[in-house]
Amino acid sequence: QPEIDAYRFATMVKGAGTTVTETLTVDNVYTQLKAALLPVRKYGSQNIVGFVSSEVMDALERSKEFTRSITNQNVGMTALESRITSLDGVQLIEVWDADRFKTDYDFTNGFKPKANANDINFVFVAKQAVIPIVKENAIFLFEPGQHTQGDGYLYQNRLYHDFFIKDK
């Protein structure tokens, strides 16, 4: 759900403690990601996940800072996958929808980025340091005639949730 993604990404960035405003290019993206990964490596690569914007993934794909070799074996269907999906064993997840990947939102009617919101380039998360909580999740289905919102079925999904970040 877009609102949940927006809320959780913004909360994770606020809880990170240190944020840096920078421009990532093909010349520096790999170094910047490695430097940001260094403080959280103590949690183990299997316990860390990285969320990156499409722009960062594109820059990483074309990065000049590391070499790679591409081999193509003609067994069955052949496809060339050029996206980097992990960095030193840390899974990288590309956030396709840039509207969900900003630093601050107004949630009064759906979600809209605030005027002072910045784009998020990337965030690394230690899985054991974040706790998503669902307080209530109720789903209602009303048949035609049981509601005033038209003549078809009405589906409502009510979700109350929050997101906690451990200090240590």
N, C-alpha and C positions, 0 to 999 in steps of 0.2 A: 504494500500500500504506500503510495507516494508520501503521504503525510507522516507516516511512521518512519520511513527512510530519512526524510528531511529532519525530523525531530532528533533522531538518533545520531545522524552524522554531525549535526550542529552541537549536540550535547557532548559527543566524543571530542570534538575539537576544543570546546570550552574546557572540558575536563583534562585535556592534555597538558595544560599548564604553560607550555611554551609554544608560541606560534611565530613563524617567520614569514614575512612578506618577501617573495622572491619571484623572479621570472625564470622558468625552467626552459632550457633549449636542448637541442641535440648534443650540444657541447658540454653541458653540465648536469643533465638529468640523472645519469647513472651515479655520479659522485654524490649528488645531493640525496638520492634515495639511500645509498649505502651509509652516508653520514647519519641520516635520520634513523636508520635501522640499528645502528651501533648501540644506543642506550637500552634498547629493549631486547637485544639478543640474549640477555641473561635468562629470559623466560623460555628459550628454546624455540627453534624455527617452527616446530609443529604446533606451538601454542600462540603463534603470531599470525595475524592476517593483515594484509595491506589493501586499502581501498584507494584507487587512483582514478583521476579524471581521464577522459578520453584523450585530452591534449597531452597529458603526461605519458599515457600509453603510446601515443603516436610518436612522441619525442624519444621514448625509450626504444621503440621499434627501430628508429633510424639513428640511434645513438652512435657516435663515433668513438666512444670511450672504451669499448670492448670489442673483441673480435668474435665471430661466430662462423661456423661452417654449416652449410646447408647441404644435406644429402637427400637424394630423391630415389626411392626404390619403387620400381614399377610392379607392385604386388597389389592386385585389386584396383580399387579407386585411388587415384593419385590426387593429392591436394597439398598445397604449400601453406603451412601455418606459420606466419611470421610474428604473431603476437607473443610477447614474453608473458608467461603465466606464473612464474615464480622467480624469486631473486634470493639466492643463497638458501633455498629451501623454504622460503616464506611465500605463501600463496598470495598472488596479486589478483584482486577482483576489480575489473573496470566498471566504473559507475557511468552508465550511458547517458542518463538523464541529468544534465547539468543543473536543472532547477532543483534537484534534490541534494545537491552537493555544494551548499553555501554555508556561511557561518552563522547567520541569524535570520529568523523567520517571524512572521506575524501569523498566528494560527486562529484568528477570530473567525474567519470564514474560509475553511480549507487551509491552504498554506501559500503564503506569498513571501518571497524574500524581502527583507527590510531594505530601505534605501542605503544603509551603511554596511550591508552584507558583502563580504568578499567571497570570491570563488575559492573552493578548496582544491589544492593540487593533489595532495595525498594525505593519508593518515594511516599510521601503523597502530594496531590494537593488539594488546595481550588479551587473549580470550578469557583468562581467569580474572582479569581486572574489571570486566564489565558484566553487569547483571541486568538483563532485561526482565521486567516483571509485568505480567498481565494480571490486573486486578479483577477485571470483569470482561467477559466476552460473551455477548448475547446476540443471537441471531433470531430475527422474527420474519415470518412469511405470512402475509395477509392475502387472502383470496379476494377476487373481485367482489365488490359490495361491502367489504369489511373496512374499507378506508376511503378517503376522499381524494386520492392522488391519481385519478384516472380510472380506466375500466379494466386494467390488467392486474396481474399479481404484483405485489409490492414487497420487495426484499429489503430488510434493514439489518445492518450489522453494527452493533454498538460495541466499542472497544475502549476500555479505560486501561492505560498502561503507563509505565514510567521506565526510567533507565538509570541505573546507579553505577557509579564509577568508584572503585576502591582507591583510597589514597596511596597505598603502597603497592 
